[in-house]
Amino acid sequence: MKKTPTTKPRKVQEMAPEYRFDYKKAKPHRFAAQMKDEPLIVMIEPDVAKVFTTSEQVNKALRALISAMPEQKAAARK
């Protein structure tokens, strides 16, 4: 019978410096303007999909929910 090699548990290390992201050097997404008019895809759970079978039904329900919500400050929405 062969012995299976045992591996030593890895030590959890800090993220290497080359993987740390400097947000001060970030640039705008260069394809964002092209994607502005594209539809947003959202996955819904199967039980919800049984009730809302089309995107129009989902949008109508969400708009009704939005209209029932109390008004928020414009700054809080962005």
Steps between C-alpha positions, in 0.01 A plus 500: 500500500636842402521774750327817394716807533395732774514871447581746768228755571576830335558803711266787424709786371430860430425591143819557301576869437467460123133405549409800716294744296577869528163669446667843466648385167171355370371610161141506372381187324577563135202298375245651740358734235437208265323301772276787611214400271540124549239319709594400853474126557385383844454140610182429695421199711290219347201562730487865389538398135185287532299811589666752267548333162599808296729795554203734453324342800811533714551865398134584567517345848826674583368838381193453721727418793716807430197727485383365838834573666541821699691779327875502553746783467660523157849460648405174672393341170833554329 
